[in-house]
Amino acid sequence: MSNRFAVILAAGKGTRMKSDLYKVLHPVCGKPMVEHVVDQLNVLKLDQLITIVGHGAEKVQEQLGDQTAYVVQKEQLGTGHAVQMAESYLKDKQGTTVVVCGDTPLLTSETMQELMDHHENEEAKVTVLTTIIDQPTGYGRVIRNSEGDVSKIVEDKDASQDEKAVKEINTGTYCFDNQLLFDALQKVSNNNSQGEYYLPDVLEIAKASGEKVTAYSTSNPDETIGINDRVALSKAERMMKERINESHMRNGATIIDPSNTYIGPDVTIGSDVVIEPGTKITGHTAIGNYTVIGPNTEIENSSIGAESTIKQSVVSDSKIGNKVQVGPFAHIRPASELHDEVKVGNFVEIKKTTMDQGSKASHLSYLGDAEIGKEVNVGCGSITVNYDGKSKHKTIIGDGAFIGCNSNLVAPVTVSSGAYVAAGSTITKNVPEKALSIARARQENKEGYVERLNKR
């Protein structure tokens, strides 16, 4: 196999998006569309990947990092000019270069692999990726000769009636012999109504030199759509969501209502997992076997163990073990870790806290900046008071401790193993092992008080 390279065209501003956000950074299923393209190209393990950036270049580079090299196209003078910007990286190299637009997030690595394989097997100098659609109005038509090679690509406005009847269209993704590409780009003219240098002109230059120009047609036209406005973005979101959900279902997950379930492209889900309606799972989240998620649950960048249940709750940047119960209506905030068999019930908020095996906070509690041991019971309404107005402080609760209802643990403080905190206490000092700590005013009954009050 020859060397393989890729050029991603991502310099356009995307004025039809009517947004301050650079077009290729608009997300599809939670990930910028250009990053979808890069992810698929990375699957192919290419020798070089170059992204042509223009408007918003710094933000694109910040998003993609070192996955690609970058070239800035300071003036947007057409697709041919954009590819020519990669000349310093690729001009003298031999091999195959695929050119793909950064606003085609549905294009798969499988299709690009097939495109390059076809290109090299046919010993072509140029191969255009095409597809068949029922309503090709507005698209460039691919006209083939009797051998099935590309005779020409004609734009819709320039097509004859016979050419308009052709349903095979140019998708804007190409394969080139790399050296021919950069030689031909030197010959591309901007003698057109837009005054721009068009990449498809390379096809005509190659044909005029007697070189072979072929087409590879993908059977899935949905892959090839480009995103130019919010309507197309919405369509891509729907199609990507369907693709992701179908993949998980085929791999053994049950999604009760796929049309109302949103799963990001980097999520991994084990077998026999059940996803209830209204659930959104994003980022680098992993879910273990036999777990039930939802309904109406949001999970981001978290790991969830096997046989757990997360119900009507929010989990962010946290780790949850096996056989854990969360919810309903719990909030697990970043940097929290719930070990196996922990229970976090309704209206409990956990932040930057570890709960060891078998511990429970069943309802109406806030546990922040805490280290909670095994088999601890945290009573209803209990709070770790972690903030003094300037700094956050830590609460430590030892194994087997019992925290009574409506207790305030004022950090920094330690409740040692086996200790009891009486309901309604405000604990400001450490509690020794197996001690009972009571920190509340002694009850006093004023008999006859109400009668005296009424007489006044």
C-alpha positions as CSV (number, residue, x, y, z in Angstrom):
1,M,0.0,0.0,0.0
2,S,1.3,3.5,-0.9
3,N,1.7,6.4,1.5
4,R,-1.6,8.0,2.3
5,F,-2.3,11.6,3.3
6,A,-5.4,13.7,4.1
7,V,-6.3,17.3,3.7
8,I,-9.3,18.7,5.6
9,L,-10.8,21.9,4.3
10,A,-11.9,23.9,7.3
11,A,-11.2,27.5,6.5
12,G,-14.7,28.8,5.6
13,K,-16.5,31.1,8.0
14,G,-19.9,29.6,7.3
15,T,-22.0,32.8,7.1
16,R,-25.2,30.8,6.5
17,M,-24.9,29.4,10.1
18,K,-25.5,33.0,11.3
19,S,-23.4,32.4,14.3
20,D,-20.4,33.8,16.1
21,L,-19.1,30.2,16.4
22,Y,-16.8,29.0,13.6
23,K,-18.8,26.7,11.4
24,V,-16.8,23.5,11.7
25,L,-16.9,23.8,15.5
26,H,-20.7,23.5,15.7
27,P,-21.4,20.3,17.5
28,V,-23.1,17.2,16.2
29,C,-24.1,14.9,19.1
30,G,-21.9,16.9,21.4
31,K,-18.7,16.9,19.3
32,P,-17.6,19.6,16.8
33,M,-18.3,18.4,13.3
34,V,-14.6,18.8,12.2
35,E,-13.6,16.5,15.1
36,H,-15.9,13.8,13.8
37,V,-14.0,14.1,10.5
38,V,-10.6,13.9,12.2
39,D,-11.7,10.9,14.3
40,Q,-12.7,8.9,11.2
41,L,-9.5,9.8,9.4
42,N,-7.4,8.7,12.4
43,V,-9.0,5.3,12.2
44,L,-7.2,4.9,8.8
45,K,-3.8,5.5,10.4
46,L,-2.7,7.9,7.6
47,D,0.9,9.1,7.2
48,Q,0.0,12.8,7.4
49,L,-3.1,14.8,8.2
50,I,-3.3,18.5,7.5
51,T,-6.2,20.8,8.3
52,I,-6.6,24.0,6.4
53,V,-7.9,26.7,8.8
54,G,-8.9,30.3,8.4
55,H,-11.6,32.0,10.4
56,G,-11.4,31.0,14.0
57,A,-8.1,29.1,13.4
58,E,-7.0,29.3,17.0
59,K,-10.2,27.8,18.3
60,V,-10.0,24.9,15.8
61,Q,-6.4,24.2,16.8
62,E,-7.3,24.3,20.5
63,Q,-10.1,21.8,19.8
64,L,-8.1,19.3,17.7
65,G,-4.7,19.7,19.4
66,D,-1.9,17.7,18.0
67,Q,-4.0,15.2,16.0
68,T,-3.2,17.2,12.8
69,A,-0.9,19.7,11.3
70,Y,-2.3,23.1,10.4
71,V,-2.0,25.6,7.6
72,V,-3.8,29.0,7.7
73,Q,-5.5,30.1,4.6
74,K,-5.5,33.9,5.2
75,E,-7.6,34.6,2.1
76,Q,-10.5,32.3,1.2
77,L,-9.8,32.0,-2.6
78,G,-11.6,28.7,-3.3
79,T,-11.2,25.0,-2.6
80,G,-8.2,24.7,-5.0
81,H,-6.4,27.5,-3.3
82,A,-7.2,25.9,0.1
83,V,-5.6,22.5,-0.8
84,Q,-2.6,24.4,-2.3
85,M,-1.9,25.7,1.2
86,A,-0.8,22.1,2.2
87,E,2.0,22.2,-0.5
88,S,4.8,22.7,2.0
89,Y,3.8,19.4,3.7
90,L,3.0,17.3,0.7
91,K,4.3,18.6,-2.6
92,D,7.3,16.3,-2.9
93,K,5.7,13.2,-1.5
94,Q,4.5,10.2,-3.4
95,G,1.2,8.5,-2.5
96,T,-2.5,9.1,-2.3
97,T,-4.2,12.2,-0.8
98,V,-7.8,12.3,0.2
99,V,-9.4,15.7,0.4
100,V,-12.4,16.0,2.6
101,C,-14.5,18.9,3.9
102,G,-14.6,19.7,7.6
103,D,-18.3,20.1,7.5
104,T,-19.1,16.5,6.6
105,P,-19.4,14.9,10.1
106,L,-21.3,11.8,8.9
107,L,-18.6,10.5,6.5
108,T,-17.2,7.2,7.9
109,S,-13.8,5.7,7.9
110,E,-15.2,2.7,6.0
111,T,-16.3,4.8,3.1
112,M,-13.0,6.7,2.9
113,Q,-11.1,3.4,3.1
114,E,-13.2,2.0,0.2
115,L,-12.6,5.3,-1.7
116,M,-8.8,5.1,-1.4
117,D,-8.7,1.3,-2.1
118,H,-10.8,1.9,-5.3
119,H,-8.5,4.7,-6.3
120,E,-5.3,2.7,-5.9
121,N,-6.7,-0.6,-7.4
122,E,-7.9,1.3,-10.5
123,E,-4.5,3.0,-10.7
124,A,-6.4,6.3,-11.1
125,K,-4.9,9.8,-10.8
126,V,-8.1,11.3,-9.5
127,T,-11.2,9.6,-7.9
128,V,-14.3,11.5,-6.9
129,L,-16.6,10.2,-4.2
130,T,-20.2,10.2,-5.6
131,T,-23.6,9.1,-4.5
132,I,-27.1,8.6,-6.0
133,I,-29.9,10.8,-4.8
134,D,-33.5,11.1,-6.0
135,Q,-33.5,14.9,-6.2
136,P,-30.1,16.0,-7.4
137,T,-31.1,19.6,-8.1
138,G,-28.4,22.0,-7.0
139,Y,-25.6,19.4,-7.1
140,G,-22.9,18.9,-9.6
141,R,-23.6,15.8,-11.8
142,V,-21.0,13.2,-12.5
143,I,-21.0,12.2,-16.2
144,R,-19.4,8.9,-16.9
145,N,-18.0,7.5,-20.2
146,S,-18.7,4.1,-21.7
147,E,-15.9,2.6,-19.6
148,G,-17.5,3.9,-16.4
149,D,-14.8,6.4,-15.8
150,V,-15.6,10.1,-15.2
151,S,-16.0,12.1,-18.4
152,K,-16.8,15.3,-16.6
153,I,-18.5,16.9,-13.6
154,V,-21.0,19.5,-14.6
155,E,-22.6,22.0,-12.2
156,D,-26.4,22.1,-12.0
157,K,-26.7,25.5,-13.5
158,D,-24.6,24.5,-16.5
159,A,-26.1,21.1,-17.1
160,S,-28.2,20.2,-20.2
161,Q,-31.6,18.5,-19.8
162,D,-30.0,15.1,-20.3
163,E,-27.3,15.9,-17.7
164,K,-29.9,17.2,-15.2
165,A,-31.6,13.8,-15.4
166,V,-28.4,12.1,-14.0
167,K,-28.8,11.3,-10.3
168,E,-25.2,10.6,-9.5
169,I,-23.7,13.7,-7.8
170,N,-20.3,14.9,-6.7
171,T,-20.0,14.8,-2.9
172,G,-17.0,17.1,-2.7
173,T,-14.6,14.4,-1.4
174,Y,-11.7,13.3,-3.6
175,C,-8.7,11.1,-3.9
176,F,-5.7,12.2,-5.8
177,D,-2.3,11.0,-6.8
178,N,-0.4,13.4,-4.6
179,Q,2.2,14.6,-7.1
180,L,-0.4,15.1,-9.8
181,L,-2.5,17.1,-7.4
182,F,0.1,19.7,-6.6
183,D,1.3,19.9,-10.2
184,A,-2.2,20.4,-11.4
185,L,-3.0,23.0,-8.8
186,Q,-0.3,25.2,-10.4
187,K,-2.4,25.2,-13.6
188,V,-5.8,25.9,-12.0
189,S,-7.2,29.3,-13.1
190,N,-9.5,31.7,-11.3
191,N,-11.1,32.8,-14.5
192,N,-14.6,32.4,-13.3
193,S,-17.5,34.5,-12.0
194,Q,-16.3,34.1,-8.4
195,G,-12.6,34.7,-9.1
196,E,-11.7,31.6,-7.2
197,Y,-9.5,28.5,-7.7
198,Y,-11.7,25.5,-7.8
199,L,-10.5,22.0,-6.8
200,P,-12.7,20.2,-9.4
201,D,-10.7,21.9,-12.1
202,V,-7.9,19.4,-11.3
203,L,-10.1,16.7,-12.8
204,E,-10.3,18.5,-16.2
205,I,-6.5,19.1,-16.1
206,A,-5.8,15.4,-15.4
207,K,-8.2,14.3,-18.2
208,A,-6.6,16.7,-20.6
209,S,-3.3,15.1,-19.9
210,G,-4.7,11.6,-20.6
211,E,-4.8,10.5,-17.0
212,K,-7.4,8.2,-15.6
213,V,-10.2,9.9,-13.6
214,T,-12.7,7.5,-11.8
215,A,-15.6,7.7,-9.4
216,Y,-16.5,5.6,-6.4
217,S,-20.2,5.7,-5.5
218,T,-21.2,5.2,-1.9
219,S,-24.6,3.6,-1.3
220,N,-25.4,5.8,1.7
221,P,-26.1,9.4,0.6
222,D,-26.6,10.5,4.2
223,E,-22.9,10.1,4.9
224,T,-22.0,12.8,2.4
225,I,-24.2,15.7,3.4
226,G,-22.3,19.0,4.1
227,I,-23.5,21.3,6.9
228,N,-24.1,24.9,5.7
229,D,-26.9,26.1,7.9
230,R,-28.8,25.2,11.1
231,V,-31.4,23.1,9.2
232,A,-28.7,20.8,7.8
233,L,-27.1,20.8,11.3
234,S,-30.3,19.5,12.7
235,K,-30.6,16.8,10.1
236,A,-27.0,15.7,10.8
237,E,-27.7,15.6,14.5
238,R,-30.8,13.3,13.9
239,M,-28.9,11.0,11.6
240,M,-25.8,10.8,13.8
241,K,-28.0,10.1,16.8
242,E,-29.8,7.3,14.9
243,R,-26.5,5.8,13.8
244,I,-25.0,5.8,17.4
245,N,-28.1,4.4,19.0
246,E,-28.4,1.6,16.4
247,S,-24.8,0.7,16.9
248,H,-25.3,0.3,20.7
249,M,-28.5,-1.7,20.2
250,R,-26.8,-4.1,17.8
251,N,-24.0,-4.5,20.4
252,G,-26.4,-5.7,23.1
253,A,-27.9,-2.6,24.8
254,T,-31.7,-2.0,25.0
255,I,-32.7,1.5,24.2
256,I,-36.4,1.8,25.1
257,D,-37.1,4.9,23.0
258,P,-34.3,5.7,20.6
259,S,-35.9,8.9,19.3
260,N,-35.7,10.3,22.9
261,T,-32.3,9.0,23.8
262,Y,-29.1,11.0,23.2
263,I,-25.7,9.2,23.3
264,G,-22.4,10.8,22.3
265,P,-20.0,9.3,19.9
266,D,-17.3,8.5,22.5
267,V,-19.6,6.6,24.9
268,T,-19.1,2.8,25.5
269,I,-21.9,0.7,26.7
270,G,-21.8,-3.0,27.9
271,S,-24.2,-5.8,27.2
272,D,-27.7,-6.0,28.6
273,V,-27.7,-2.4,29.6
274,V,-31.2,-0.7,29.6
275,I,-31.4,3.0,28.6
276,E,-34.8,4.5,29.5
277,P,-36.3,7.5,27.6
278,G,-35.1,11.0,28.1
279,T,-31.6,10.0,28.9
280,K,-28.5,11.9,27.6
281,I,-25.1,10.3,27.9
282,T,-22.1,12.3,26.6
283,G,-18.3,12.7,26.7
284,H,-16.0,9.8,27.5
285,T,-18.5,7.8,29.5
286,A,-18.4,4.0,30.0
287,I,-21.3,1.9,31.3
288,G,-20.9,-1.6,32.6
289,N,-23.1,-4.7,31.9
290,Y,-26.6,-5.0,33.3
291,T,-26.9,-1.4,34.4
292,V,-30.1,0.6,34.1
293,I,-29.9,4.3,33.1
294,G,-32.9,6.6,33.3
295,P,-35.4,7.7,32.7
296,N,-34.6,11.4,32.4
297,T,-30.9,11.1,33.4
298,E,-27.8,13.0,32.3
299,I,-24.4,11.4,32.5
300,E,-21.2,13.1,31.3
301,N,-17.6,11.9,31.3
302,S,-18.2,9.3,33.9
303,S,-17.7,5.6,34.4
304,I,-20.7,3.5,35.7
305,G,-20.1,-0.1,36.9
306,A,-22.1,-3.2,36.3
307,E,-25.6,-3.8,37.7
308,S,-26.1,-0.2,38.9
309,T,-29.1,2.0,38.6
310,I,-29.0,5.7,37.8
311,K,-32.5,7.1,37.9
312,Q,-33.7,10.6,37.1
313,S,-30.3,12.0,38.1
314,V,-27.3,14.0,36.9
315,V,-23.7,12.5,37.0
316,S,-20.7,14.5,35.8
317,D,-17.0,13.6,35.7
318,S,-17.3,10.9,38.4
319,K,-16.8,7.2,39.0
320,I,-19.6,4.9,40.1
321,G,-19.0,1.3,41.0
322,N,-21.0,-1.9,40.8
323,K,-24.5,-2.4,42.2
324,V,-24.8,1.3,43.1
325,Q,-28.2,3.0,43.3
326,V,-28.4,6.7,42.4
327,G,-31.6,8.7,42.5
328,P,-34.2,9.6,41.8
329,F,-33.2,13.3,41.6
330,A,-29.7,13.0,42.8
331,H,-26.8,15.1,41.6
332,I,-23.3,13.6,41.4
333,R,-20.9,16.5,40.7
334,P,-17.3,16.3,39.4
335,A,-14.5,14.3,41.2
336,S,-16.9,12.1,43.1
337,E,-16.4,8.3,43.5
338,L,-19.1,5.9,44.7
339,H,-17.8,2.5,45.5
340,D,-19.7,-0.8,45.1
341,E,-23.2,-1.1,46.7
342,V,-23.4,2.6,47.6
343,K,-26.8,4.2,47.7
344,V,-27.4,7.8,47.0
345,G,-31.1,8.6,47.1
346,N,-33.5,11.4,46.2
347,F,-32.4,15.0,46.4
348,V,-28.8,14.1,47.5
349,E,-26.0,16.2,46.1
350,I,-22.4,14.8,46.1
351,K,-19.4,16.9,45.2
352,K,-15.7,15.9,45.2
353,T,-16.6,13.1,47.7
354,T,-15.7,9.4,48.0
355,M,-18.2,7.0,49.5
356,D,-16.8,3.6,50.2
357,Q,-18.6,0.2,49.8
358,G,-22.1,-0.1,51.2
359,S,-22.5,3.5,52.5
360,K,-25.8,5.3,52.2
361,A,-27.2,8.8,51.9
362,S,-30.8,8.1,51.2
363,H,-32.3,11.5,50.9
364,L,-32.0,15.3,51.2
365,S,-28.3,15.6,52.0
366,Y,-25.3,17.6,50.7
367,L,-21.9,15.9,50.9
368,G,-19.1,18.0,49.6
369,D,-15.3,17.5,49.9
370,A,-15.8,14.4,52.0
371,E,-14.1,11.1,52.5
372,I,-16.8,8.6,53.7
373,G,-15.8,5.1,54.8
374,K,-17.6,1.7,54.5
375,E,-21.1,1.0,55.7
376,V,-21.8,4.6,56.8
377,N,-25.3,5.8,57.2
378,V,-25.9,9.5,56.5
379,G,-29.3,10.6,57.8
380,C,-31.8,12.8,56.0
381,G,-30.9,16.4,55.8
382,S,-27.3,16.0,56.8
383,I,-24.6,18.4,55.5
384,T,-20.9,18.5,55.3
385,V,-20.2,22.2,55.8
386,N,-17.2,22.5,53.6
387,Y,-16.8,26.2,52.9
388,D,-15.9,29.0,55.4
389,G,-16.2,31.8,52.9
390,K,-12.6,31.7,51.7
391,S,-11.5,28.0,51.5
392,K,-13.0,24.5,51.2
393,H,-12.3,22.0,53.9
394,K,-12.6,18.2,54.2
395,T,-14.8,16.0,56.3
396,I,-13.7,12.5,57.1
397,I,-16.3,9.9,58.3
398,G,-14.9,6.5,59.3
399,D,-16.2,3.0,58.6
400,G,-19.6,2.1,60.2
401,A,-20.3,5.6,61.5
402,F,-23.9,6.8,61.9
403,I,-24.8,10.4,61.1
404,G,-28.2,11.3,62.5
405,C,-30.8,13.4,60.6
406,N,-30.3,17.1,60.1
407,S,-26.7,17.1,61.3
408,N,-24.1,19.7,60.2
409,L,-20.5,18.5,60.1
410,V,-18.4,21.7,60.1
411,A,-15.2,20.9,58.2
412,P,-12.4,20.3,58.8
413,V,-13.7,17.6,61.1
414,T,-13.4,13.8,61.5
415,V,-16.1,11.4,62.7
416,S,-14.2,8.3,63.6
417,S,-15.1,4.7,62.9
418,G,-18.2,3.4,64.6
419,A,-19.2,6.8,66.1
420,Y,-22.7,8.1,66.3
421,V,-23.8,11.7,65.7
422,A,-27.1,12.5,67.3
423,A,-29.9,13.9,65.1
424,G,-29.9,17.7,64.9
425,S,-26.3,18.1,65.9
426,T,-23.8,20.7,64.6
427,I,-20.4,19.0,64.9
428,T,-17.3,21.3,65.1
429,K,-14.9,19.0,66.9
430,N,-13.6,15.5,66.0
431,V,-15.7,12.6,67.3
432,P,-13.7,9.6,68.7
433,E,-14.3,6.0,67.7
434,K,-17.6,4.5,68.9
435,A,-18.5,7.7,70.7
436,L,-22.0,9.4,70.7
437,S,-21.7,13.1,69.9
438,I,-24.6,15.4,70.8
439,A,-24.2,19.0,69.8
440,R,-27.5,20.7,70.3
441,A,-29.3,22.8,72.9
442,R,-30.9,20.9,75.7
443,Q,-34.7,20.8,75.3
444,E,-36.6,22.9,77.8
445,N,-40.5,22.9,78.1
446,K,-42.1,26.1,79.5
447,E,-45.4,24.8,80.9
448,G,-48.4,27.1,80.8
449,Y,-46.6,29.4,78.4
450,V,-49.3,29.5,75.7
451,E,-52.0,30.5,78.2
452,R,-49.9,33.3,79.5
453,L,-49.2,34.5,76.0
454,N,-52.9,34.5,75.1
455,K,-53.7,36.6,78.2
456,R,-51.4,39.3,76.9
